[in-house]
Amino acid sequence: MIALVLAAGALGAVIRFFVARLLPAPWAVLAVNAVGSLVGGVLIGATSGDLQLILLTGFCGGLTTFSSFTVETVQLVLAGRTQKALLNVGLNLVLGIGAAALGYALTQL
């Protein structure tokens, strides 16, 4: 079980790495957080038990970036870009929660 969580987490982290190379901050963090939330919503609607635990804890945990999100938000504030920091927080919350709800809803069709 631990090896599967590690493998799933490594895959999520590698995908996050490539997204960070493709998109500038804070867009890369927003993208992986929204996609990870969508995937998480699908997982809670379509899986259960060990598979759900492995994919939510491993893959989604490796893919999403709450610590990066918070650090980038503080950096924006420190740079005097408070409006962008607030937009960053709002978009991450709205898109993340919306994506998770959409992912779940898609499994209920």
C-alpha positions as a Markdown table, in Angstrom:
| # | Residue | x | y | z |
|---|---|---|---|---|
| 1 | Met | 0.0 | 0.0 | 0.0 |
| 2 | Ile | 2.8 | 2.5 | 0.9 |
| 3 | Ala | 4.6 | 1.7 | -2.3 |
| 4 | Leu | 1.5 | 2.4 | -4.3 |
| 5 | Val | 0.9 | 5.8 | -2.5 |
| 6 | Leu | 4.6 | 6.6 | -3.2 |
| 7 | Ala | 4.3 | 5.7 | -6.9 |
| 8 | Ala | 1.0 | 7.7 | -7.3 |
| 9 | Gly | 2.5 | 10.7 | -5.4 |
| 10 | Ala | 5.6 | 10.6 | -7.6 |
| 11 | Leu | 3.5 | 10.6 | -10.8 |
| 12 | Gly | 1.5 | 13.6 | -9.5 |
| 13 | Ala | 4.7 | 15.5 | -8.5 |
| 14 | Val | 6.2 | 14.9 | -12.0 |
| 15 | Ile | 3.1 | 16.2 | -13.7 |
| 16 | Arg | 3.2 | 19.2 | -11.4 |
| 17 | Phe | 6.9 | 19.8 | -12.3 |
| 18 | Phe | 6.1 | 19.9 | -16.0 |
| 19 | Val | 3.1 | 22.2 | -15.5 |
| 20 | Ala | 5.4 | 24.5 | -13.5 |
| 21 | Arg | 7.8 | 24.6 | -16.5 |
| 22 | Leu | 5.0 | 25.4 | -18.9 |
| 23 | Leu | 3.1 | 28.1 | -17.0 |
| 24 | Pro | 4.3 | 31.0 | -15.0 |
| 25 | Ala | 3.4 | 31.5 | -11.3 |
| 26 | Pro | 0.8 | 31.7 | -10.0 |
| 27 | Trp | -1.0 | 30.2 | -13.0 |
| 28 | Ala | 0.8 | 26.8 | -12.7 |
| 29 | Val | -0.3 | 26.5 | -9.1 |
| 30 | Leu | -3.9 | 27.5 | -10.0 |
| 31 | Ala | -3.9 | 24.9 | -12.9 |
| 32 | Val | -2.7 | 22.0 | -10.8 |
| 33 | Asn | -5.0 | 22.9 | -7.9 |
| 34 | Ala | -8.0 | 23.1 | -10.1 |
| 35 | Val | -7.2 | 19.8 | -12.0 |
| 36 | Gly | -6.3 | 18.1 | -8.7 |
| 37 | Ser | -9.7 | 19.2 | -7.3 |
| 38 | Leu | -11.5 | 17.9 | -10.4 |
| 39 | Val | -9.7 | 14.6 | -10.1 |
| 40 | Gly | -10.4 | 14.4 | -6.4 |
| 41 | Gly | -14.1 | 15.0 | -7.1 |
| 42 | Val | -14.2 | 12.2 | -9.7 |
| 43 | Leu | -12.4 | 9.9 | -7.2 |
| 44 | Ile | -14.8 | 10.4 | -4.4 |
| 45 | Gly | -17.7 | 9.7 | -6.8 |
| 46 | Ala | -16.2 | 6.8 | -8.7 |
| 47 | Thr | -13.9 | 5.0 | -6.3 |
| 48 | Ser | -13.7 | 3.8 | -2.7 |
| 49 | Gly | -11.5 | 2.0 | -0.2 |
| 50 | Asp | -7.9 | 1.5 | -0.9 |
| 51 | Leu | -7.9 | 2.8 | -4.5 |
| 52 | Gln | -9.5 | 6.1 | -3.4 |
| 53 | Leu | -7.0 | 6.4 | -0.6 |
| 54 | Ile | -4.0 | 5.7 | -2.9 |
| 55 | Leu | -5.1 | 8.1 | -5.6 |
| 56 | Leu | -6.3 | 10.9 | -3.3 |
| 57 | Thr | -3.4 | 10.8 | -0.9 |
| 58 | Gly | -0.7 | 9.9 | -3.4 |
| 59 | Phe | -1.6 | 11.3 | -6.8 |
| 60 | Cys | -3.6 | 14.3 | -5.8 |
| 61 | Gly | -1.3 | 15.0 | -2.9 |
| 62 | Gly | 1.7 | 15.0 | -5.2 |
| 63 | Leu | 0.0 | 17.0 | -7.9 |
| 64 | Thr | -1.7 | 19.8 | -5.9 |
| 65 | Thr | 0.3 | 22.5 | -4.2 |
| 66 | Phe | -1.3 | 24.1 | -1.2 |
| 67 | Ser | 2.1 | 25.1 | 0.2 |
| 68 | Ser | 3.2 | 26.7 | -3.1 |
| 69 | Phe | -0.2 | 28.5 | -3.3 |
| 70 | Thr | 0.2 | 30.0 | 0.2 |
| 71 | Val | 3.9 | 31.0 | -0.3 |
| 72 | Glu | 3.2 | 32.6 | -3.7 |
| 73 | Thr | 0.3 | 34.5 | -2.2 |
| 74 | Val | 2.5 | 35.9 | 0.6 |
| 75 | Gln | 5.2 | 36.7 | -2.0 |
| 76 | Leu | 2.6 | 38.7 | -4.0 |
| 77 | Val | 1.6 | 40.7 | -0.8 |
| 78 | Leu | 5.2 | 41.4 | 0.1 |
| 79 | Ala | 5.8 | 42.6 | -3.5 |
| 80 | Gly | 3.0 | 45.1 | -3.0 |
| 81 | Arg | 0.7 | 43.2 | -5.4 |
| 82 | Thr | -2.2 | 42.7 | -2.9 |
| 83 | Gln | -4.9 | 42.7 | -5.6 |
| 84 | Lys | -3.2 | 39.9 | -7.4 |
| 85 | Ala | -2.8 | 38.0 | -4.2 |
| 86 | Leu | -6.5 | 38.3 | -3.4 |
| 87 | Leu | -7.4 | 37.3 | -6.9 |
| 88 | Asn | -5.1 | 34.3 | -6.5 |
| 89 | Val | -6.8 | 33.2 | -3.3 |
| 90 | Gly | -10.3 | 33.7 | -4.7 |
| 91 | Leu | -9.6 | 31.9 | -8.0 |
| 92 | Asn | -8.0 | 28.9 | -6.2 |
| 93 | Leu | -10.9 | 28.6 | -3.8 |
| 94 | Val | -13.7 | 29.1 | -6.4 |
| 95 | Leu | -12.0 | 26.9 | -9.1 |
| 96 | Gly | -10.9 | 24.3 | -6.6 |
| 97 | Ile | -14.3 | 23.8 | -5.0 |
| 98 | Gly | -16.1 | 24.1 | -8.3 |
| 99 | Ala | -13.9 | 21.6 | -10.0 |
| 100 | Ala | -14.3 | 19.1 | -7.1 |
| 101 | Ala | -18.0 | 19.5 | -7.3 |
| 102 | Leu | -18.0 | 19.1 | -11.1 |
| 103 | Gly | -15.8 | 16.0 | -10.8 |
| 104 | Tyr | -18.2 | 14.4 | -8.4 |
| 105 | Ala | -21.2 | 15.4 | -10.4 |
| 106 | Leu | -19.8 | 13.8 | -13.5 |
| 107 | Thr | -19.6 | 10.5 | -11.8 |
| 108 | Gln | -23.3 | 10.7 | -10.9 |
| 109 | Leu | -24.6 | 10.9 | -14.5 |
